[in-house]
Amino acid sequence: MMGQMFGNGYYGGNWEGMPDYMKNMMQSYWGGVGPFLGIVGILELVKEILVIILVVAAIRYFWNKGGIR
C-alpha cells in the first residue's frame, strides 16, 4: 500500500485508477493521523535533544574513565 503512495505500485501512482475501496482506506488513514502531525514535530525535537544529551554524557563518562588518576 505504501508503494502505491510513492508511485511504484501496481497502479503506477495513478490515484484515479485505484479502486474506490483503496482510496477510502488511504483517505481514512491520513485523516486519522492528521491531528497528531503537530505533536510529531515537537516529539522529534525532544528526541534530538535527548540524543545529544546522551552522546555528551557518554563522551564525558568515557573521557573521565580513561584519564590517569
Secondary structure, DSSP 8 states (H G I E B T S, - for coil): -HHHHTT-STTTT-STTS-HHHHHHHHHHHHHHGGGHHHHHHHHHHHHHHHHHHHHHHHHHHHHHHS--
